[in-house]
């Protein structure tokens, strides 16, 4: 499984309690170059419900993380670790305020501009969000 990312332009990680609509993502990536080391955040801070990395960003991480990213993940959590590591590696963020909607209000799921809604931790609200988003 090593280097399995090399054949993909974009690498995406989504939390299990995030309602994700992958068909909406391409319009958010339009105009962004996957051959440049960038990652996309849903706001000023890194909220790990969705993380989008260019292939070039993952390659930089794979090549240099051991030498550069020595912050303890236990201190800052996964979100803080990856944000700090990318900064140390010189990988620049792009901010997309319509990538992630942090909400527990089901009615927000009807907004088709967003790619991910989070958190929906139980099956009933997760399904309800999906149903509203697909209407």
N, C-alpha and C positions, 0 to 999 in steps of 0.2 A: 504494500500500500504506500510505500515511500514514493514521494513525488507524484502521486496520483492527480494532483492539481494541475500539472503542466499542460494538460490538453484542454483546459478551460480558461476562458477569458476572465471570468468573475467567480469568486468563491464566496459563498453565502452561508452563514451560520444563523439559525433561528431557534429560539427557545421553544420548548415543548408547550408552554402555555401561551404562545403567541399565535394569533390567527393570521396566517401568511397567504397572500395572493400573488404567487410568482408571475402570473401573466401581467401584472401591473408594474413589475420591476423594470422591464426594458425601457419604458419611457423615462424612468428616473435615471437610467444609465446613459441615455442619449447624450452625445457630446462629450462623454468622459472616455478617456483613453486607457484601456486595460493594460497597455504596454508601459504605462507610467506607474510608478509606485504610489498609489493613492488608496485610501479607504474612505468609506462613506458613513457618516454619522447622522443620526436622526435629529440632532440638535447640538447645542454648544458642548454638552457633556456626552460621554459615551454611555449609552444605555444598551446593554447587551442583548436585548430581545431580538435584535437583528444586527448582524455585522456583515458588511459587504466590503470585500477586498479585491483589488485588481490582482491579476495573475502576477504582475511585477512586484506588488507589495508582499505577497505570500513568498515569492522567491527571495526577496531581501530578508524576510523573517526567517525562512528556512536556512539561509546561508549565514546569518550573523547573530541570531537571537542568543545563542549560548554565550558568545563573547560580550554582547552588549546589554542584553536584558536580564540583569541579575537581581531585579526587584523580586521580593518574595510575594508570590500570588496570594498568600494567606493574609497579607497586610491590606492589600487594596481590592481583593476579589478579582475575578476574571475581567470585568469591565475596565477597572483601573489599571490592571496589569497590561492588557493589550493596548490601551490608549497610551500609557506611558512608554511602553516598548516601541510602538510605532513612532512616537515622537523622537525617542533616542536613536532610532534607526534612520531618521530623516524622511520617513514616509508621511506625506502631507494628508490631512483630512479634507474632505469635501463635505459640506453640511447641506443636508436635504431635509427641510422642515416638514415635508410631506411623506417621508419614508416610514415613520413610526408615529402612531397615535397611542400615547400612554393614557389608558382609560379603562374604567370598568362599566361605563355607561353603554349599554347595548345599542342605543340609538346612534351613537357615534360611528358604529360599524357601517352605516349606510353611506358614509362619505367615501366615494370611490377614488378620491385623490390619494389615499393612503395605501401603502403596500402591506403594513403590519398593524394589528391592533393587539394591545398587551396591557395587563394580564387577564386572561380568562382561564382560571384554574380548574373549574369543574366542567364536566361534559355538557351540562345544560346551558351554561352561559357561552361556552365555546361554540356549541352548535347554533345557539341563537345569534351569535355574532356572524357566523358563516351565512346563515339564512338571510339576515338583513343585508349583508354585503352583496349577496348574489341576486337580490331582487332587481 
